[in-house]
Every structure is written in C-alpha cells, then in structure tokens.
Amino acid sequence: MWTDAAADLLVGRHEEARRLDELIAAARSRTGGVLVLRGEAGIGKSALLDYAGRAAKGFRTVDASGAEFENVLPYAALHQLCAPFLEHLPDLPAQHRDALSVVFQSAPGASDLFRTGLATLNLLAAAAHDQPLLCLVDDSQWLDAASANVITFVARRITSEPVAMVFAVRTPAPEDALSRLPGLTVSGLTDIEARMLLATNGAAHLDQEVRDRIVAEAQGNPLALLELPRAGGFAPPDSTSLTNRIESGFRERLTDLPDAARMLLTVASADPTGDPGLLWPAARRLGLEDPGLCAMVTDTGLVEFDTRIRFCHPLARSGVYRAASGEQRRRSHEALAEVTDPSTDPDRRAWHRAQACTGPDDDVATALQQSASRAKSRGGFAAAAAFLERAAALTIDADTRVERTLSAVRAGIDAGAVDNAAELLRTVGTDTLDARRHAEVDLLRGRIALARHVADDGPMFMLRAADRLRGVDPRRARECLIDALEMSLSVGRPTGVRDMVLTAARSAASIARPPDLLDALALLAAGNHREAAPLIRRELDDSQRPLWKRRPALAAQLAAELWDARTHLTIAEALVETGRASGSPLVLRLGLGQIVSNAALSGDLARALAATAEGEAIADAIGMAPAYYDRVYVAAVRGNRDAFELFDAVTAAAAEPGSGHLVANVQWAAAVLNNGLADYPAALGAARRAAASGDLFLAGAALPELVEAAVRCSEHDTAATALEALTERAQASGTEAALGITAYARALLTDAEEDYLEGIEHLEKSPLLLYRARSQLLYGEWLRRRGRRRDSRRHLRIADELLSDAGMNAFARRAADELRATGEVARSRSTPTYEQLTTRELYVARLVATGATSAEVAARLYVSPRTVDAHLRNIFRKLAITSRRQLKNLPDLGTDLSVGGSPAPPPS
C-alpha cells in the first residue's frame, strides 16, 4: 500500500495520529469504537488508514473500500469486510448464518438491515475473540447503500467488542448513514509543513520561487504537493478544482504509453474488485497477453499487480477510466462481463453488460430487472433502484420502459433516496399516460412528499390520483383516498387529512356498492357513531382480509376509537409479530407504539417502558428519531410533574405542518396528568383542546377528562355537552370500557350512586386499569363527601392499591389523600423495579426473566451479546441481586413479560 509515501504524508498529522492511537488502545482493552476521517481528495486520509494499520500491533486487520463504478452492487463492500472471516460462520446462530448467506448470494431467501447487521456484528465479534480487530474502509463515500447501512449499524454497536473501525470519506459528500458516526476533519497542511513534505520527497533541487508556487497552488494538499513537482512546477495557473488537477496529473502518466498498455489499465480501472481472476482472463480476450505490457504499466506507478490489483490512489483509477475513450470502456466492460461467472455473480455480470451497451438492449434490461429482484429480496433497495433505472434506459418498448422507471422510483423511495426518486419520476412524461398509470405517478409523488415531510402535498397527490381514477376505476379511487389517510397516520401527520379525504369522497360520483370503510369514516366525522360502529366492526373482524394487514395504522386507531382494548391489543401484537418476521422496522415500530399505549392504559407500565425501549432501539438502528408518542403516554399515566417538561419539548418539536395529531396527544396526556394532580383548570383547557382536534380515538378519549375537569370547575354546561358526545360513542361501541367510563362520567353530573356502581361493574370486566381504578376512586371520593367514611374506605383502598401497584403516581396520591381524610393511613409503597432501571435495562431484565439468553436479547435490541451482559451487570448492581434466576422472582417487572405477545426468544 505504498507505505513509505504514506509515512511521508503523515507530516503535520500529529492530532489525527493521536486520535487513531486512542481508538486502537481502547479496542485493545475491549472497548470498541469508530472514527470517520473526512477531507478532500489527496488530503492524506488513505495515509492515515495505513498509519492505523501499522500502529495496531497484534491486531488482525481487514481492508475494504468503496468503488465509484461499483456502488450499485448491493453488499459489495460488506463482502470485502466479511470475506476474511467466513471461517467463523459456523460459530454463529443459524439465523445469522442464513442472513449472511442470503446477502452474499450463497443461499436463496430474503434479508433486511436488522438481520444482516446483527449477523455482521456477531461475525466480527467472533473474529475478534482471540485477537483484536481493525477494520479500515477507504473511499467510504462510494460504499453501496446496503453496505453503508449495515456497516454503520455495526459501527454503532461495537463498544463492548475489541473492534476498531476507521472510515475515510472524501468531501464534499452527501449526508448518508456514515454521517451519524463520530468524525474528524482532516484539513490542509500549513506552509511550513508543506515545505517540509516537499523537502523529504526530493524537491530540494527546485528553486525557491518554484517551491513557493507549488506550496501556494497545492493549498496544503499533501498529494498535490507530491504530484505537482512532476511537472517541474512550471504548469500554467489552472482554474479547475484541485481534485481535477491531481487527477489530470495521473492521466499525464498515460501520455507515452502504447494503446495496448492504456487498454490494460482501462480494464483494471473498470473492475473495482481488483480480482486477478477477472483481469487476466479479460485481458486475454482483448489480446493483451504481452508480458511486457504488465511491466510497462507497473512502471507508471499508477497500479501494482499482486494478489490484488491496486491503484496508487482512487483518483488514479478514476483518472485512467475517464481518460479512456467510450469505445475502450465499452470493450473493457464487455470483456469483464464475458469472464464473470453468471451463476455465482449474476449481478456484476449484468452491470458490466449494461455498461457495454451502445443502445437499447432488451436482453440486458431483463437481466438487470432480475438483478433488481434479487437485490430487493436481500434488502438492497438502493441497488434495485439503480438496476431498474438502467434497465429502463435500455428498454425498447415504451410502456415497459415506463413501468420499469416507476418500479425504480418505488425502490428508491423504499431505500430512502427520495430526492433521486423524485428526479427520476420527473423523467416520466405524463402526457401520453392513461388514467391508471397517471394515477400511479401521483401516488408516488404523494409518497415522496410525505417522506420529505411536506405534509400538505402528500395527501394532495393521493387525492389527485383518486380523482383520475373516478371515471375508470371508482373502487380503486376510493382505495386511494383511504391510502392517503393510512399513510398520513403511518408517518404521524394525519391532521386535516381526514377532512380532505371525506371532501373528495363526497364529490365522487355515486356507484352501486355496499357501505365501506370510507363511509364509516364519513359517519364518524358527522358524529353518527351508531351507524359507523357496525361498519368499523365488520372491517376489524374480517378474518379473510383483516384490516390490520391492509391498513395497520388505521385499524389500530379505529379499534381504539371503539374503546375496544382487547381488539386493539390483538392488532398491536399481530403487528409486532409481523414486523419481527418480515424485518420491517416501520411495521414493528407501529406495533410497539400501540403496545405502549395499550399497556399504559392497562396499568402495565413495565411492559409499556420495555416496548418503548425496543422502539427506540429500532429508531436508533435505522437512524430515525424515537417516537414521541410512546413517552408521552407513559408520562401521562405515571403522573410525575417532570412530565410537563417532556410535553413542552414535544410540542416545540411538533412545529412542522401536519403535526397537530402529536400536539393533540400531548393535550390529552396533559388532561390526564392534571386531573391526576387535581389541577382541574389546567386539565379543562387541555381536554378541550384535545377533544376539539377531532382526531380518531383522541377526541373521544379526551371526553371523560373533560367531563371530570368541567364538573370540578363548576362548568356544568361544558360537562353536559361532553357527556352527551361520550354517551353517543359508548352506546355505539358497546364495550365494557366505554360503558363503564361513560357511567362514572355521568355520575359526576347526576350525583347518582347507581351510576357510580354501574361504572364499577362494567370496568371490572375491562383490562383498562387506569379507568377501572378511577371508577373506584371517584366513588370513594363521593362516599366520603356524603359522610359515609366506612363505605368509602373500601373503594379508596382498592383504588390506592391498583394505582400504587401500577405506578400511576398522581392518581395514587389522590387516593392516598382521600384515605387519610377518612382516618386511615395509606400503605407505604416501595419503589418499583422499573423506576430503578433505565428503559433499556428494564427491557433486558424482562426478557432475561423469561429465560432468554444474552444473544436472544441482543437480537431484539440490535446490539452485541457483550453489550447485553454489560446491561445485566448494571441491573444486578442497581437491584442488589447476583443472578439471572433472581430476576424471575421480582414481582413488578410486568404482568406479561413478552413485549409483543410472542415468546421471549426472538424469532429469526
């Protein structure tokens, strides 16, 4: 790797070397870490990687690099990183072996970021078991997207492993997965350091004026300082970028080479793998067999031929490739395609064939489409988009070309490359499209807008799609309208979308059809819950086409709208199970979020916090912000005053358009918390705002809070109006929870004992502990105020026990105060286990208590087993226990130890 030159380039790099030394020392002591070196081309990043390799004495070192002309092939860089360690594959759990076999195409199947990331993490941990490991990744700005995501996933989880990772990224570079990792900017040398570097590289013979000019033109760039003297320092001033000038300097070394030698270099530059097993067979096909050619090319210093073909610098490779004519590049790719094994590496072969095409070629386009299908099954959506885009360009038939382009756009959106997808979608001419295809374009525009957080534009495009389909496919048009609402719910920005959807539905032509979900939503919006509820129930109970499979976010909201906690939980657990099985982070996060709200209202805060921890682990794994909803629900039910800080922070973060739904959640939470704290004026204002939002579930859930707060504030008209709306919903729903909550809310207005008793009777059959306990509390308060202290104690004691055991602190304090007012002292309450642990530690404790191993817990949290063991040490210390077995005996880890209703050991 040109070690001597690399050492020269370390002039002036003391701080960078110190950081690398610290990273290596930490990994040597089994505290892994990562560092991303960022800087312009030629600034010395590769030299610093070489320094790290030499400084890591006793380490096992693996090199990988991105390649400008290979970044469409999924997992190409990951294969470089993992290939030396595949001997450890048999040591991994079966699901991890299978994941790596799929992504490296040695076995059929599907994979995803989580499985592949965990498999890679465990493979590197196994490789570092006996000897610390150093991973050096050059030209990381050209990593294929699938590799970049997996490698970043791993890099953020090696803190408990003897593994160090160093990346080099050329700037400027677009923000990507690596942007989330710790970094160090490598800047230019000072003039003194530049002159020192010149002096140590034989430029002392140049006169002072020439040296000064070279230093000025190089702008502190070490590679430029080494290359410019080759021209004697007398090149005329150049206005092009320094990178282009360095690349031009490499191209100048080709000037005196014969055509055959230049062709050999072109073939080498067109194959980023550096595999001699491909280069030499391709060279023979091109008649480049003269032994003298290899020596001639080596003499340029641009490339060395060994067990791997290496260019002296990435700019040398790109300079050689760009210096070649189009015909030379085409012939190079054609020869490489011919010698690439179609059975073991079909995607690389297809890509080379595509680069060799001079015009449309349906055979190559079909091969690229097949490559896209393989890439998608392995989680390589960015690669699939690139394959499909190139396939579309090579397609002769216009309709097929449009379909492949739209498929490329879909894959790009799935990959998160929404800007590229939008640019590609703009190439689709819509003037000649039929209504169905034009509607598909609008739906994709809507998905892009929602992914970009352009909340108003996303639904608008989907509504436009529905409008185009009204005349040709009315049923599909109605599906598009519901899709608009589902997607806005999925991304947490549904505010106003339901009104837009229903307005569009009303303007559509009437067709003969049975009532559907859109009709149910229209009835809800009109306040006609009695007619809407049976339609919703039919959709929720459809065993042939369950709504949660088709529209999961909407299904969960509608179950909650009916106060049907059991159906809601069934949907939530099904979503979690589906998300785990499919590897879909969005479905899994949605399911976990519903688990949080259901568990919080059911009084299982340990389960709610554990689901929150897993949801946050997923968000961290995919680089997304954690869901605010989860912590808002838990904070409201726990009833601590510090929740207001969270509410304020969430409200401030919800300033973007379409985030009213999040604000409504905060208002509902504030109403619950303030009622618990007996701050009824504050509860009244928050409940009013939440009820006025009109959002599914939230508007209804705010009504009992509004009734209680309004009665305590003597606003009886407000309470009566809210009770009327609540009664309408409860009678339509018919669930024990809805009927019980309405009964105790009615009792607050009627002052009738039978209403309190009716509420208690219904809620005894409901899993919603928050409301079950409150029915006892309100009745106990009523009894005490009637002077029936002995009767009140029984109900207040029940409320106190339920609320205290569940950790619902605000309402528990209310119950305890009422008990003391009757002359009875409330029982003391020990600090529950979950309040002594972080959410992640609680999650670990719950799963370990079921018998899960560290590896099984690690799979759920997307970390290494050593990280889980570190959490366990903290848990044991905090809880003053010494073994996993003792965790099973802790009574307050939660009533259901599985987060998603599935067995504790995670599925593959």
N, C-alpha and C positions, 0 to 999 in steps of 0.2 A: 504493500500500500504506500510506496514512496515515503518510507519512514523518515529519511534524512530531510527531505523537503518539508515534511510535516513538522519536524522539530524546529526547522528554521521559521516556519510560520507561527510558532508559539512565542516569538519575540513580542513583548508587551502584553502577554496574556496571563499575568500572574493571578488576577482575580478570578478569571474563568477556570484556571487550573486549580485554584483553591476550592472553588465550589465543587469541581469534579472529585477532588481528593476527599472532601467531606462526604459526598454521596457514596463513594466507594467504601470509605471507612464505615459508614452506617450500615451498608449492606453486609460488610464483613462481620458486623456484630448482630446480624439477623434483623436489621431494621431497614427494610427496602425503601426505595424512593425512585423518583423520576426527575429529569431535568430536560427541558426543551431549549436548545440553543437556537436563537433566531437572529438572522442577519442577512445582508445582501450576498449575492454570489461572489465567491472569492475572498470573503472576509475572514476565512480560517475555521469554519465550522468543522469541515472534514478533518482538519489537522487536530482539532480538539478531540474529536472522536478517536483519532489514532492515539493521542496522548492518554485518553482514558483507558484504552485497551492496554497500553504499556504500563500504566500505573496500577492496574488491577492485578497485581501479582497473586498467583494462587487461585484466580477466578477462571471459570470456564466462560469463554467469550463467544458470542454469536453475532454475526453481521447481517444486516438486511438493508434494503434501500428501495425507495420508490423509483419509478421509471416513468419519464414523461410520456413514452409511447406505449406503456403497458397499464396505465391506471384505469383501464376499463375492465380488466380481467379480475373478477372477484376473488379475494383472498390470495392474490399473487404474493404480496409482501408477507402475509401471515405464514404462508407456506415456507418462505425463506427463513422466517424466525423459528418455526417449529420443526422443520425437517431434521436438524441435527439431533433432536430429542425424541424422535418417534420410537426409539428403543424403549422408552418409558410408557408407551401407550398401553401395554398390557397391565400396567400397575394401576391404571385409572378405573373408576367405576364404569360400568357398561354404558350408561347414558352419555358419559363424556367421551368414551372411545367412539361411540356411534356418531356423536356430533362432529368430531374432527374427521372421521371417515367420510361423512357426508360433504363437508365443506371442501375437502381435498379430493372429492370425486372418486374415492376408492370404494364407496358403497352408495346405493340409492337412498333416497329419503329426503326429509326436509329438516332445516335447522333455523336458528334465529340467533340474535345477538346474545341473549342470556345463556343459552346452552353452549354456544361456541365460546363465549367469553369465559365462562366458568371452566370449560374443558381446557382452554389455553392456560388459564391461571393455574390449574392443578397440574398441567403438564410441566410448566416452568418450575413450579414448586417441587415437583418430583425430580426434575433435572438438577435443582439446586440443593437437594437433600444432603449430599455429601461434599459439595463444593459450591461456593457462592457463584452466582451467575451474573454476567454483564451482557446486556442487550444493547447493541449500537445500531441505530437506524438512521441512515443518511437520506438526504433528499426526501424528507417526510412530507413535503408539500405535494409530492406526486404519489403518495400512497393511494391505492384504490380505496374507495369509500368503505367497503366492507372490512378491509384490513384495518383501516384507521379507527373505525368504531370499536372493533374488538380489542385492538392493541391499547386504545385509550381506556377502555373498560378494565383491562388487566392492570395498566399502569397505576390506576387509582386505587388498586386493591392489593398492592404488594407490600404494604407497610409492615406486615408481620412475617415477611419472607426474606431470605438472604439474596435478594434480586435487586439489581440496579438497572435502570433503563435510561438511555440518553438518546434524544432525537435531535436531528439537525433540520431546520426548516428555513428555506430561502424566503426572504421578504422582498417586496410585499407579497403577502399570501392572503387569500380569503379566509375568513373565520371558519374553523372547522372543529372537529372533535378534539384535536390536539390543543386548541386554544384554551381549553379548560384546565390544562396541566401547568404546573409550576414552570416558569421560563426564565431565561437570561438572555438579554440582547447583547450580541457581540458587535461592538462598534469598531470604527476605524482606528488605525494606529496614529499616534502623534507624529509630528515631523521628525522628532529625534529618533523615535522607534523605527520609522520608515527608513531613515538613513542608515540605521544600524542593520536593518534587514538587507538593504542593498549591499552594504559593505561585506556582510557574511556570505553573499551569493555572487561574488566575483565581479561586482560592478565598480570596484575601486578604480579601474582604469578609465572610467568615464570622467570627463572634465566636470568641474563644479557646476557650471551652468546647465549642463545636460542632466546631472543628478538632481538639481533643484527643480528642473522642469518635469522630470519623471515623478518626483515626490508630489509636485503640485497636481499633475494630471491623475495620479493614482488615487488621490483623495483618501489616503490611509488604507487602501485595499491591498492586503498582502499579495494576493495572486496577481493583481495588476502590476505591483512593484517587481514581481519576478518575470512577467511576460513582456512589459514594455521595453526593457533593455534589449530584447531580441531584435527590435527594430533600430537599435542604436540610439534610441531616444530622439530621433530626428523626424518622426512622423508628424505631419501637419496637424494642427489642432482639429479635434473631431467633436461635433455637436451631438453625436449619438450617445446613448447611455453607456456607462462604464461596462455593464454586463455585455452589451453587444460588441463593444470594442475588444473585451477579453475573448469572446467567442470568435471574433474575426481574427484575432491573433492565432488562435488554434487552427483556423481554416487556412491561414497563410502557410502552415507547415505542409499543406497538401499540394502546394503550387508545383513543385518539381517532381511529384510522383507520377508514374505512368498510370494510364486508365485502369489497368488490372489491379494495381495496388489500391487505388482510390475505391474501386468497386469492392474489394475485400473489406476495406474499412467501412464502407456503407452497409454491407451485410452485417458486420459486427455491431454497428450502431442501431440497426433495425431490430436486433434481438436483445432486449434488455435482460434476459435471463443470464447471459454470459456463459451459456452452456456449450462447451466444445463439441458435444454430441450433436448439436444442431448446426453450429457454424461450419464445421469442416465438411459435412455432407452437403450442405447448401452451397458451399464454395466449389465443391467438385461438380455439382450440377451446372454451375456457371463457368466451368473451365478454369477455375482459379487454383490450379494444383501446383504451380511452380513453387518449389521450396524457397526460392529467393524472394518471393513476394512477402512472405511472413517476416523475413529479416528486414526487408526494406521498410515495411510498415512499423516494425518494432523500433527501428532507428529514429522514427519521428518523435518518439517519446509520448505519443498520444495514447497508446494502448500497449498492454502486455498480455501475451498469450501464455496461459498456465493451466492449472486445473480449472480455472475460471477466467474468462476474458474480462479484463478490467480496463476501463478508460482512466486516464490520469485524473480527470475531473469531469463532473457531469456536463459542464459547458463544452468540454472537448467532444463528448458524444453528440450533443445537440448541434455543435458546430459542424461536425462531419456529416450528420444526417441532412442538415439544411443546405450544406454545400453541394450535395448530390443533386443531379437532375431528377425530374419527375420520373423519367424512364428508368434511371438507375434504382430509385427507391422502389418502383413497382416491381422490377425484376428481382430485387432483394427479397421483398415480401413473398413473391411468388415462389422463389426457391425455398424459403423458410417454411412456407405452407406445405410444400411437397414433402419435406423431410420431417414434419411434425406428425406424430402418431395420432390418427383420428380417433382411436379408441381410448387412449389414456389422456389426451389433451385436446379434445374436440373444439373447445372454445378458443384456445390460442390459434389453432389452425384456421378456424372460421375468421378470426380477426385478421390474420395475415392475408387470407384470401380476399377479404374486403378491401384491405389496403392496396392490393394488387389490381383491383378492378379499375378499368378506364371508363366504365359507363354502367348503366343498369344491368343487373345480373340476377335473375330470379332464383337461381340455384344457391348463390351465395347469400341472398336475402333470406331464403328459407333456412339455411344453416345458422344464420345469425339469430333468427327468431327462435330456433331450437336452443341456441345458447342462452337466450334471454329467459326461456322457461326454466332451464337448469339453474341459472343464476337466481331467479326468484325463489325457487324451492330451497335454495341454500341461504336465503336472506340477503342476497346481493342485489337489492333493488336499484341501486345506482348503476351497477354494471348492466342490469337488464334494460334500463332506460337507454344506456349508450348503445347496446346491441340493437335494440329496436329502432333507435333513431337512424343508425347506419343502415339497417335493413330497409327502412322506409325510403332512404335515399337511393337504394339500389333496386327498388321495386318498379316494375314496368306498369302494371295495372293501377289506374288512378284510385279506384275505390279501396283496393288492398293497401295502397300507399297511405291513404288517409287513416285507415283502421290501424296500421302499424304505428303511425305517428301518434294517434290518440292513446294507443297502448303504451308507447314510450312516455307520454305525458303522465299517465296513471302511475307508471313505475317511478317516475321522477318525484311525484308527489309523495308516494309511499316512502321514498328514500329521504324525504325532507328537503330535496333540492327544488324548492318551489319556484325560485327565480329562473332556473334553467327550464323547468317545466312550462312556466308562463311564456318564456321566449319561444320555446318550441311550439306551443299551442298557437302563437301568433302566426306561424307559418302556414297554418291550415286555412286555406281560402274558404270562406263560408258561403260565397255567392252561389256556388253550384251544389251545395249540400241539401239533401232532403230534410224534412222537418225532424225526423228521428235523429239523424246524425248531427244536425244543428243543435238539437236539444242536448245531445251528449257533450258537445263543445261547451254549452252554457253550464252544464253540471260540473264539468272540470274547472271552468272559471270560478264557479262557486266554491269548490273545494280549495282552490288556490287562495281565494280571497279570505276564507276562514282560517287557513293555515298561516296566512300573513297577518291575522288579527284585524283584517278590515271587516269589521262585524256587519256593517250595513250592506256591503257589496255581495257577501257570500250568499245570503238568502235571496237577494235581488236576482242574481244569476239563476238560482234554482227556480225561482218563481217564473222567470222568463222561459226556462226550459219547459215548465208545466204549461205555460201559455202556448208555446209552439206545438205541444202535443195534444192540446184540447181537441183539435179537429180530426186528428188521425188516430189517436190512442187515448181516449178520455180516462181510462182506468190508470194507465201509466202516468198520465198527467197528475192524477190525484196522489199517486205514489210519490211523485217528485215533490209535491207540497209537503207530505209528511216527512220525506227525506230532509227537507230544509229545516224542519223543526228538530228532527233527530240529530242532525249534525250540529246545530247550534247548542243543543243540550250537551252533546258529547264534548264540545270544547269549552263549555261553561259560560256561553254568552247567548242565552235564549231571549233576553229581554226584548220585547217588541216583535219578535219573530212570529209568535203565535197569532197576533193580530194581523200581520201581513199575510200569513198563510190563509187564515179564515176569510180575509177580504178577497183574496184571489179565488178561493173555493166558491164563494158566493157569486162571483162574476162568471164562473164557468157555466157552460151550457148543461142543462139537466139531462141526465140519461137514466134509463131504467136500470136500477141496481138495488141490491139490498143495502141497508144502512151500514156504514163502515166507520173506521176509527176517526176519520176526518169529521164525520157527522157527530160523533161523540165529543170531540174537542169543541165543535161549534156549540153543542148543547151546554157544555161546561162553561164556556165563555158567556153564554146567555143566562147563566145561573140556574139552568134546568138540570139539576143533578139527578133528579129521579129518573128521567129518561136516559141520561148519559150513562149512569152506573151499569145497567144491564149490558149495554154495548161494550163498555170497557171490560166488564167481567167476561164476556164472551171472547174477547181478544186475549185476555190474560190466561183463560182456561183452555184455549185451543191446543189440544195435545198434538195435532197434526202439524201445525205451523205456529209454535209458541211465539208470542210477540217478543219475548226477551231475546230470541235468536235473530229476529229480523230487525228489531229496533230496541236494543237493550236499554239505552238511556231513557227513552220514553216509557218503556214498560216499567222500569223501576219507579219513575215519577208517578205513573198512574196508580200503581199498587199503593204507594204512599198516600196519594190523593184519596183513596178509599179507606184510609186508616187500616189497611189490611197488612198487619205486621208479619204474619206468617207467610203470605204470598210474597211480600217484599223480601223477606229473608231467603225464601226459596230461590227467587230470581238472583239475589246477590251471590248466594253460594254457587249457583249454576254458572254465573259469570266468572267467578274466581276459578272454578274448576275448568271451564273452557279456556280461560286465559292461560292457566298453567299448562294445559295440554297443547294448546296451539302456539304458545310462546308469544302471544300478542300482549305487549305491555299496556296498550290502551284499554283493551277489554279487562285485563287483570286489575288495572288501576280503578276502572269504573266499578268493578265488583267489590273491591276492597273499600272504596268510598261508601258504597251502600252498606257494607258490613259495619263500618264505623257508625253511621247514623242509626242503624237498627240496634246495634249493641249499646250505644249511648242511651237511647230512649228505653232500652230494656234493662238498664242498670248494670250492664256488664262492661264497666269501664276498662277493665284489664284487656278484654277482647278488643274493645274499640282502640285502645292505645297500641296494641300489638298490630292490628290491621293498619293503623296509621304508620307505624314503623316500617312495615313491609311496603306500603305505598310510597313512602319517602325513599326507601332503598331502590325501588324501581325508577322513581323520578331521577334519582342520582345516577343510576346506571344509564339512562337514555338522555341525560343532560337537560332535563326539564325541571321547572320549578315545582316544588311539592304542592299538593292540592291544599288550598286554604280551608276548604270546606271541612276537612276532617278535624283539624284542630279547633275550628270554631264550634263545631257540635260538641266536642269533648269539653271544651272550656265552659260552654253554657251549662252543661249538666253538672260538671264538678262544682261550679258555684263559687269560685275564688275571685276576689276582687281584681287580681292581676290580669284577669281575662279581658278587662277593658282596654289594656294596652294592646293586646292582640287584636281586638275588634277595631281599634283606631288604625293600627298598621294595615289590616286587611282592607279597610275602607279606603285608605290612601292608595293602596296598590290597585284598587278596582276603578281607577280613574279612566281607563280606556273605554271607548264606546262599546256598548253591548254588555257591560259588566254589572248591570243592575241586578241580575239574579244573585250575584255574590253579595252585593250590598243588602238585598232582601234577606239573605241567610244571616247576615250579621245582625240585622234588625230583629229577626225572630230570636236569635240567640240572646241578644241584649234584653228582649222582653222576658224570656225565661229566667235569665240571671237576675234581673231586677225584681221580678216577682219573688224569687227565692230570697233575695236580700230585703224584701219588704219595702223597696223603693218604688212605690206604686206610680207616682207621677212619671218617673223615667220609663217604667215598664209600659205605661199607657202610650207615651209618644212612640216608643219603638214598635209596639204591637200595631198601632195604627198604620205606621209606615209599611210594615211587613204585610199586613192584610190588604193594603191599597195596591200592592205590587201586582196582584192578580196572578202570581206565578203558581204553577201546579204545586200542590202539597203545602207550600209555604203560606199562601194566603189562608188556607183552611187551618193549618197548624197554629197560625197566629191568633185565631178567633178565641180559643179558650183563655189565652193570655190576656187578650183584650177585654174579655168579659170580667175576669178577676180584677185586673187593674182598674177598669172603669168603675166597678162596684166600690172598690176601696177608696176611689177618688170621688165617689158620690155622683158620677156621671151616668145616671141610670138609663137615659135615652140611648147613649152610646152602647151601653152594655146590652140593652134590649135588642138593638139592631144587630149587634154581633151575634147574639144568641139565636136570633131568627135565621141568620145565614148558616150558623153552625148546625142548627136543627135540620135544615134542608139537606145539608151534606150527610148528617148522621143517618137520617131516615133512608136516604138513597143508598148509603153504604151498607147499613145493617150489621156491621161488625161490632163485637163486644166493646172494642176500644172506643169506637165512635159514639156508640150509645151511652157508654159509661161516662165519657168526658162531657158529653152534652148534658147528661143528668146532673152531674155535680156543678156544671156551669149554670144550669137552670136553677139549682138550689140556691146559688149565691144571690139570685134575683128574687126568687119566690119565698125564700126563707122557710121552705117546706122540708121537714125531716125526711119524708118519704123519697124526695128527690136525691138527698144525700145517700140514703140507703140503696136506692136504685143504682146510683153511680158505683158504689162499692160492689154491689152484686155483679154488675156487668164486668167491671175491671178486674175482679178476682179471676176471671177466665181469660184475661188478656196478658200477653207477655210484656206489655209496655209498663215496666215497673215505675217509671217516673210519674205516670198518671195514676197508677194503682196506689202508690204511696201518698200522692197528693190528695186523692179522694179521702183517705183516712185522716190526713192532716186537716183538711178543710172541715170535715165532720167533727173531729175532735175540737177544733177551734170553736165551732158553732155550739157544741155542747157546753164547753167551758163558759162561754159568754152567756149561756142560759142558766148558769149556776149548777150545772149537772157535772160536778168535778169528778165524781167517781166514775160515771159513764165515759167521760171524756178521756180519762187516763188510759183506758184500754186501747182506744183508737190512736191516741197520740203516741203511746208506746209502740204500737205496730208501725206507725209512720216513722218514728225515730229509728227503730231497728232496721227497717227496709232502707231508709235513706242513708243512715250511717254506714251500714254494711256495704251499700253500693258506692259510697264515696261522693254522694250528692250533697256537698257540704252546706250550701246556702239553705236549702230546704231542711236539711238535718238540723241546722242551728235554729230554724224557726220552730221545728217540732220540739227541740230540747227546751227552748224558751217557754213554749206553751206548757210542757210538762212541769217545769219548775213553777209556773204560775198556778198549777193545781196542787202544789205542795210536794211533788215527787221529784227527786233528783234524777236527771237523765244519766244513763250508764256512761262510764268513760269509754272512750274509743281509742284503740291503738292505731298507729299509723299503718295503713295497708301496705302490702308488699309493693304494689305498683307505684306508690308515691315515693318509695325509696330508690327506685331504679329509673334510668332513662328509658325512653320508649323502646329503643333498640335492645337494651338489656332485658326489659320485660319480655320482648318477643322471644329472645333466646331462652329465657327462663321457662316460658310457657311450653315451647317445643321440647326442650330438654326434659321437662317434667313428664312428657308423654313417652319418653324413651328414645327420642330422636338423637342420632349421633351428631357430632360436630360437623361432619361432611354433609349430612342432610339439612342441618340448619343453615350451613354456608350456602347451600344451593338456593334456599329461599331468600337469603339476604344478599346474594350475589357477591360474596366475599370468600376468602380462603378459610379452610378449617382452623388454621392458626389464629386468625382474627376472631373466630368464634370462641376459641379457647381463652383468648385474652379477655373477651367479654365475660366469660364464665368466672375467671379469676376475680374480676371486679364485682360480679354478683355475689360470689361466696363471701368476699370481704364485707360488702355492704349488709348482707343478711346474716352474717356471723354463722355461716354453715361451712361444711367442708366437703360435701359430696353431692353428686347429681341426684342420688337417691333421696336426699333430704328435700329437694325441690318438690317432689311428689306430695310431701306432707304439708305443704303450705296451702292453707285453705282459700286464700284470696287472690290466686293467680287468674281466676276467672271460672265461670261456670262451664264453659266449653273451651277446652284447651286448644282446639284447632281453630285457626283464624278463619278459614273459609269453609268449614264444614266437612273438609276431607281429612283423611288420616294424616297424622303428623308427618311421617316420612314423605318428602316431596316427590311427586311424580317426575319422571324423566322429562 
